[in-house]
Amino acid sequence: MKRTAVAGALAMMALVVAPQANADARPCTPPQTVAGSGSQGTPFVLRAGYQGVGQVAEEFEINTAVSDQVWTIQFSDNGVVFFSGSQSGSPVVVVKTESVTGTGGHNLGVRAVNTVTHEVIEGNDPLPPPGCGGH
């Protein structure tokens, strides 16, 4: 069941960041991945990419072996929080999309706090401006 949830989330992310059939909607900027560890050593992975014109997607996975501890999670884009919620599981996987404006890059961030151990995870995944190198 756990592997199914992770596989489903990864498949969803692959769909989210896959090039669109419409060439005008295809941002041509590949997804970015950042991996790290929280303040108490829990590993995490943050993936971010453009879903299409005007959309970014963020996938966050906390690789914890403890399924009954709740994590509060915030996603942000250029410092502005667009998702805040709580989740538990082993691993914890959250996928969100956000409408964006402008043609500049996006610094997608995440902050998670374990409500039991108070471990803090923070990560940033800077995306360059969407583009196809002038094509």
Wavefront OBJ file of the C-alpha trace (Angstrom):
o trace
v 0.000 0.000 0.000
v 2.778 2.431 0.939
v 4.705 1.693 -2.257
v 1.482 2.122 -4.232
v 0.954 5.583 -2.731
v 4.530 6.611 -3.493
v 4.389 5.164 -7.002
v 1.081 6.960 -7.594
v 2.494 10.254 -6.362
v 5.597 9.882 -8.534
v 3.468 8.980 -11.538
v 1.321 12.033 -10.852
v 4.423 14.241 -10.703
v 5.616 12.771 -13.991
v 2.292 13.754 -15.533
v 2.376 17.143 -13.868
v 5.769 18.097 -15.288
v 5.520 16.246 -18.607
v 5.540 18.418 -21.730
v 2.095 19.404 -22.922
v 0.801 18.404 -26.348
v 0.297 22.069 -27.253
v 3.708 23.544 -28.111
v 2.619 26.956 -26.780
v 1.910 25.389 -23.361
v 5.216 23.499 -23.189
v 7.610 25.462 -20.985
v 10.673 23.345 -21.976
v 12.241 23.774 -18.531
v 12.965 20.376 -16.927
v 11.841 19.628 -13.356
v 14.364 20.247 -10.576
v 15.087 17.963 -7.595
v 16.610 18.877 -4.241
v 17.400 16.282 -1.549
v 18.500 16.872 2.016
v 17.960 16.074 5.678
v 15.991 17.727 8.442
v 17.336 19.076 11.723
v 17.276 15.554 13.210
v 18.479 13.712 10.115
v 15.225 12.658 8.434
v 15.848 12.603 4.655
v 13.581 14.449 2.241
v 13.217 15.058 -1.485
v 11.641 18.145 -3.055
v 10.761 18.076 -6.756
v 9.437 21.087 -8.621
v 8.615 21.881 -12.209
v 6.342 23.710 -14.579
v 3.082 21.950 -15.304
v 2.283 24.189 -18.237
v 1.916 27.863 -18.881
v 0.972 29.554 -15.630
v 1.314 26.479 -13.382
v 4.073 25.101 -11.163
v 3.968 21.764 -9.365
v 5.750 20.789 -6.186
v 6.187 17.271 -4.775
v 7.593 16.825 -1.294
v 8.519 13.484 0.253
v 9.646 12.971 3.850
v 11.307 9.558 4.116
v 10.290 8.761 7.673
v 9.855 5.274 9.084
v 7.422 6.515 11.760
v 3.903 6.590 10.336
v 1.942 7.953 13.314
v 3.717 11.301 13.669
v 2.059 14.352 12.142
v 4.024 16.855 10.081
v 2.757 20.390 9.442
v 3.773 21.396 5.932
v 3.879 24.703 4.055
v 4.645 25.204 0.355
v 5.680 28.607 -0.940
v 6.482 30.272 -4.243
v 8.914 33.199 -4.070
v 8.259 33.406 -0.323
v 4.444 33.470 -0.548
v 2.742 30.459 1.096
v 0.229 28.751 -1.217
v -0.419 25.563 0.782
v -0.501 24.809 4.480
v -1.651 21.531 5.977
v -0.818 18.493 8.094
v -0.095 14.910 7.102
v 1.257 11.674 8.533
v 2.453 8.485 6.900
v 5.541 6.504 6.078
v 6.723 8.088 3.848
v 4.849 11.388 3.846
v 4.189 12.474 0.248
v 2.432 15.721 -0.704
v 1.886 16.962 -4.287
v 0.459 20.434 -4.991
v 0.135 22.764 -7.960
v -0.079 26.541 -7.946
v -1.081 29.114 -10.537
v 1.724 31.584 -11.154
v 2.070 34.846 -13.002
v 4.952 36.555 -14.720
v 7.772 35.230 -16.830
v 10.498 35.161 -14.169
v 11.808 32.197 -12.239
v 10.136 30.702 -9.206
v 11.787 29.727 -5.937
v 9.587 26.929 -4.643
v 10.064 26.285 -0.952
v 8.866 23.876 1.679
v 8.891 23.932 5.471
v 7.774 20.974 7.559
v 7.698 20.557 11.329
v 7.175 17.235 13.112
v 4.560 17.905 15.810
v 6.003 15.191 18.085
v 9.790 15.551 17.773
v 9.801 19.197 16.581
v 12.235 18.301 13.797
v 12.308 20.993 11.111
v 12.793 20.384 7.397
v 13.330 23.319 5.062
v 14.136 23.202 1.386
v 14.141 25.467 -1.646
v 13.991 24.435 -5.268
v 14.750 27.396 -7.551
v 13.258 27.050 -11.014
v 14.703 29.122 -13.847
v 12.252 31.103 -15.970
v 10.301 28.818 -18.292
v 11.648 28.791 -21.785
v 12.856 26.862 -24.767
v 16.058 28.724 -25.488
v 14.328 30.998 -27.964
v 12.587 28.157 -29.785
l 1 2 3 4 5 6 7 8 9 10 11 12 13 14 15 16 17 18 19 20 21 22 23 24 25 26 27 28 29 30 31 32 33 34 35 36 37 38 39 40 41 42 43 44 45 46 47 48 49 50 51 52 53 54 55 56 57 58 59 60 61 62 63 64 65 66 67 68 69 70 71 72 73 74 75 76 77 78 79 80 81 82 83 84 85 86 87 88 89 90 91 92 93 94 95 96 97 98 99 100 101 102 103 104 105 106 107 108 109 110 111 112 113 114 115 116 117 118 119 120 121 122 123 124 125 126 127 128 129 130 131 132 133 134 135
